[in-house]
Amino acid sequence: MSKVMYKYIIIVLVLYGSASVFDQINIDQPSTAFLAGLVLIIINMLIKPLLWLVTLPVNIITFGLFSFVISAWMIMLMDWLVGGIQIQGFWFAALLSLIITLCNSLFIEANQRERRRRTYQ
């Protein structure tokens, strides 16, 4: 599978899992998580690079930490676009962004290690 498909699966699982753990993140139906994941992938592919480019000076000054703010904004935009999902406030969007980023990083690193291991055997 492609990297985008892995990211989509991780986003859907994190969204659904977060809705189970946090009261401030609500998803009406499980199918809404699939739609929200798709919308978030599209937003991250189309809008996030442009916004990152516009905020590049701020991102440089903050040593890249402003990228979490941009990711939280993308999640808030996804929340606004998709009906049936409610994320209450910026801080829960930022927390969700952090969890998605960590899960993506861990899974992609584990996947790359597995590929290297298979290559050397």
Backbone bond lengths (Angstrom), bond angles and torsions (degrees), N, CA, C in turn:
res aa  C-N    CA-C-N  psi(-1)  N-CA   C-N-CA  omega(-1)  CA-C   N-CA-C  phi
1 M - - - 1.453 - - 1.525 109.86 -
2 S 1.301 114.59 156.86 1.455 119.37 -178.70 1.531 110.63 -81.63
3 K 1.318 114.83 165.54 1.462 121.36 -179.21 1.529 110.88 -64.22
4 V 1.325 117.37 -34.96 1.464 121.25 179.69 1.527 110.38 -65.67
5 M 1.329 116.59 -38.79 1.465 120.20 179.39 1.527 110.65 -66.54
6 Y 1.333 116.66 -40.46 1.465 120.21 176.36 1.524 110.49 -61.72
7 K 1.321 116.60 -44.00 1.468 120.16 179.51 1.525 110.64 -62.90
8 Y 1.324 116.59 -39.52 1.468 120.65 178.65 1.524 110.38 -61.53
9 I 1.312 117.03 -46.74 1.467 121.06 -179.58 1.525 110.28 -62.14
10 I 1.331 117.00 -42.92 1.462 120.57 179.49 1.522 110.75 -63.95
11 I 1.331 117.51 -42.40 1.463 120.96 179.72 1.526 110.40 -61.48
12 V 1.324 117.08 -44.93 1.462 120.48 -179.56 1.527 110.27 -63.09
13 L 1.325 117.25 -44.80 1.467 120.10 -179.80 1.526 111.75 -64.80
14 V 1.327 117.13 -41.16 1.466 120.23 179.33 1.528 110.55 -67.59
15 L 1.315 117.91 -41.49 1.466 120.11 177.90 1.520 110.98 -60.37
16 Y 1.314 116.18 -48.33 1.468 119.87 -177.79 1.524 111.07 -67.95
17 G 1.329 116.91 -40.11 1.461 120.46 178.61 1.514 111.83 -67.51
18 S 1.309 117.39 -39.10 1.463 121.36 179.09 1.524 111.26 -65.78
19 A 1.316 116.21 -36.43 1.463 119.70 177.96 1.524 110.81 -66.22
20 S 1.330 116.55 -29.07 1.462 120.02 177.66 1.517 111.85 -76.18
21 V 1.330 116.92 -31.51 1.470 121.40 -174.39 1.529 111.69 -89.27
22 F 1.321 117.78 -44.92 1.464 121.82 -174.15 1.522 110.61 -102.23
23 D 1.329 115.64 135.00 1.465 120.39 177.17 1.521 111.92 -73.21
24 Q 1.329 117.60 -21.75 1.458 121.61 -176.56 1.526 113.20 -82.98
25 I 1.314 117.36 -4.78 1.462 121.81 176.75 1.526 106.73 -117.97
26 N 1.326 116.48 115.56 1.464 121.34 -176.00 1.524 110.38 -121.11
27 I 1.324 115.21 134.86 1.461 122.15 174.36 1.520 106.55 -125.55
28 D 1.340 116.52 124.46 1.464 120.82 -175.66 1.530 112.26 -67.16
29 Q 1.327 117.09 -46.83 1.466 122.15 -178.06 1.523 109.33 -134.90
30 P 1.329 117.17 153.91 1.471 118.87 176.97 1.530 113.19 -60.08
31 S 1.323 117.55 -31.91 1.462 119.85 179.37 1.529 111.83 -66.31
32 T 1.325 117.04 -24.07 1.456 120.94 177.46 1.523 110.87 -65.49
33 A 1.330 116.82 -34.16 1.470 120.51 177.93 1.528 110.33 -63.89
34 F 1.332 117.43 -37.82 1.467 120.42 177.89 1.528 111.19 -65.35
35 L 1.325 116.43 -43.58 1.459 120.63 178.11 1.527 111.26 -65.93
36 A 1.332 116.65 -42.31 1.465 120.82 179.36 1.524 110.80 -63.52
37 G 1.326 117.45 -38.96 1.461 120.61 177.04 1.517 111.87 -63.13
38 L 1.320 116.44 -41.97 1.459 120.85 178.66 1.527 110.91 -64.68
39 V 1.319 116.62 -44.07 1.465 120.63 179.11 1.523 110.19 -63.94
40 L 1.336 117.65 -41.18 1.461 120.43 -179.59 1.528 111.30 -66.48
41 I 1.321 118.34 -37.98 1.472 121.00 176.29 1.531 110.00 -62.29
42 I 1.325 117.18 -44.87 1.467 120.92 -179.64 1.528 110.76 -65.14
43 I 1.331 116.84 -42.97 1.472 120.24 177.72 1.526 110.14 -61.09
44 N 1.337 116.14 -44.20 1.465 119.65 -178.70 1.525 112.21 -66.32
45 M 1.313 117.51 -26.17 1.465 120.21 179.05 1.529 112.30 -84.15
46 L 1.333 117.87 -32.07 1.459 120.52 -173.34 1.529 113.55 -101.56
47 I 1.311 117.54 -49.18 1.459 120.86 -171.23 1.522 112.54 -92.48
48 K 1.325 117.56 -39.43 1.461 120.74 -174.67 1.531 113.47 -58.58
49 P 1.342 120.29 -43.64 1.475 118.41 178.60 1.529 113.10 -61.59
50 L 1.323 116.84 -37.63 1.468 119.73 178.30 1.526 111.33 -66.87
51 L 1.309 116.36 -43.84 1.459 120.09 178.72 1.522 111.14 -65.93
52 W 1.332 116.26 -37.68 1.464 120.34 178.12 1.526 110.36 -64.01
53 L 1.325 116.99 -39.48 1.455 121.18 178.80 1.529 111.60 -65.85
54 V 1.323 116.63 -41.33 1.461 121.05 179.43 1.528 110.91 -65.32
55 T 1.317 117.27 -37.29 1.468 121.30 -177.61 1.527 112.29 -96.04
56 L 1.310 117.87 18.79 1.463 121.37 -178.21 1.532 113.39 -57.49
57 P 1.331 120.19 -43.39 1.478 118.15 178.38 1.536 113.06 -59.99
58 V 1.333 116.87 -41.71 1.465 120.24 178.33 1.526 110.19 -66.10
59 N 1.319 115.89 -38.41 1.455 120.71 179.48 1.528 111.09 -65.08
60 I 1.305 116.97 -37.50 1.469 120.46 178.12 1.522 110.31 -68.46
61 I 1.320 116.71 -42.91 1.467 120.71 -179.54 1.531 111.06 -62.91
62 T 1.319 117.39 -37.89 1.465 121.16 -178.15 1.525 112.53 -92.08
63 F 1.333 117.25 12.51 1.465 123.06 179.42 1.528 112.43 55.83
64 G 1.322 116.57 37.51 1.453 121.75 175.03 1.516 115.40 87.98
65 L 1.318 118.08 -3.90 1.465 119.97 -178.80 1.528 112.40 -70.22
66 F 1.327 117.02 -22.41 1.457 119.89 178.80 1.528 111.35 -67.85
67 S 1.313 117.55 -16.83 1.469 120.15 178.23 1.526 111.29 -64.03
68 F 1.353 117.67 -27.56 1.464 119.22 174.51 1.527 111.23 -68.02
69 V 1.318 117.12 -34.24 1.464 120.87 175.93 1.524 109.72 -65.48
70 I 1.323 116.13 -42.54 1.463 120.23 178.48 1.529 110.10 -62.65
71 S 1.319 117.24 -42.60 1.476 120.71 178.41 1.524 110.85 -63.88
72 A 1.323 117.28 -38.96 1.468 120.22 177.24 1.526 110.36 -64.64
73 W 1.330 116.93 -39.58 1.469 120.05 176.33 1.528 111.16 -61.59
74 M 1.321 117.02 -38.98 1.464 120.44 179.65 1.532 110.43 -65.42
75 I 1.326 116.21 -37.84 1.468 119.54 177.60 1.530 110.24 -69.13
76 M 1.320 117.04 -37.61 1.463 119.66 176.70 1.532 111.23 -66.55
77 L 1.334 117.09 -35.67 1.462 120.70 175.52 1.524 110.68 -65.81
78 M 1.337 116.88 -41.68 1.460 120.87 176.13 1.520 110.33 -61.41
79 D 1.323 117.59 -40.98 1.463 122.43 177.96 1.523 110.43 -60.97
80 W 1.325 116.92 -40.39 1.464 121.52 179.90 1.526 111.53 -69.45
81 L 1.346 117.31 -36.66 1.461 121.14 -176.41 1.528 113.58 -78.77
82 V 1.320 117.35 -34.14 1.464 121.22 -174.39 1.521 109.17 -99.16
83 G 1.300 116.03 121.47 1.460 120.05 175.07 1.526 109.11 -79.23
84 G 1.298 116.68 147.61 1.458 120.28 179.27 1.513 114.16 96.44
85 I 1.327 116.94 0.91 1.456 120.77 174.98 1.528 107.12 -131.13
86 Q 1.334 115.21 134.56 1.457 120.37 179.76 1.524 108.52 -131.65
87 I 1.315 115.77 124.42 1.458 122.27 174.70 1.523 105.43 -118.09
88 Q 1.319 116.16 118.56 1.460 120.74 -171.95 1.522 111.16 -90.11
89 G 1.310 115.23 95.99 1.448 120.92 171.84 1.518 115.19 97.84
90 F 1.327 112.27 162.40 1.462 120.67 -177.80 1.519 112.03 -65.35
91 W 1.327 117.75 -39.71 1.464 120.40 -173.58 1.522 112.11 -67.51
92 F 1.306 118.43 -33.25 1.462 119.36 175.96 1.523 111.19 -75.02
93 A 1.329 116.68 -30.78 1.466 119.24 172.88 1.526 109.99 -66.78
94 A 1.337 117.07 -39.37 1.465 120.73 177.58 1.525 110.72 -66.62
95 L 1.331 117.24 -40.02 1.465 120.62 176.94 1.526 111.05 -63.36
96 L 1.313 116.41 -43.57 1.458 121.03 177.65 1.523 110.85 -62.65
97 S 1.315 116.71 -39.66 1.462 121.64 176.94 1.523 110.95 -62.10
98 L 1.322 116.20 -43.44 1.466 120.74 179.09 1.524 111.31 -64.14
99 I 1.313 117.61 -42.79 1.468 121.14 179.50 1.522 110.42 -64.71
100 I 1.330 117.62 -43.49 1.469 120.89 178.88 1.524 110.49 -62.80
101 T 1.322 116.89 -43.04 1.462 120.74 -179.98 1.520 111.24 -63.39
102 L 1.328 117.11 -44.83 1.466 120.39 179.36 1.531 111.90 -63.86
103 C 1.324 116.49 -44.00 1.471 119.78 179.79 1.527 111.20 -64.61
104 N 1.331 116.91 -42.14 1.464 120.16 176.89 1.525 111.03 -61.03
105 S 1.317 116.59 -44.94 1.466 120.34 -179.19 1.524 111.47 -63.25
106 L 1.331 116.68 -45.74 1.460 120.20 -179.59 1.519 111.87 -64.32
107 F 1.333 116.74 -43.69 1.457 119.50 -177.60 1.521 111.57 -69.32
108 I 1.325 117.35 -41.90 1.467 120.14 -178.95 1.518 110.23 -66.62
109 E 1.339 117.88 -38.97 1.464 120.77 177.06 1.520 110.94 -64.30
110 A 1.322 117.38 -43.72 1.467 120.25 178.39 1.521 110.99 -64.42
111 N 1.322 116.70 -38.11 1.457 120.85 179.06 1.534 110.93 -66.34
112 Q 1.330 116.87 -39.93 1.469 119.96 178.73 1.530 110.97 -67.90
113 R 1.316 117.64 -38.15 1.474 120.48 176.69 1.519 110.79 -62.21
114 E 1.333 116.22 -41.99 1.468 120.44 179.67 1.526 110.64 -64.12
115 R 1.316 117.47 -39.97 1.470 120.36 178.32 1.520 111.18 -65.78
116 R 1.333 117.07 -41.16 1.465 120.00 177.65 1.522 110.99 -65.01
117 R 1.328 116.61 -38.65 1.459 120.11 179.68 1.521 110.45 -64.46
118 R 1.329 117.16 -42.82 1.466 120.59 179.43 1.531 111.53 -67.09
119 T 1.333 116.27 -31.73 1.461 119.95 -179.29 1.527 111.25 -68.30
120 Y 1.319 116.88 -38.32 1.464 120.63 -176.01 1.519 113.29 -84.14
121 Q 1.304 119.27 -9.49 1.468 119.97 179.39 1.495 112.36 -87.59
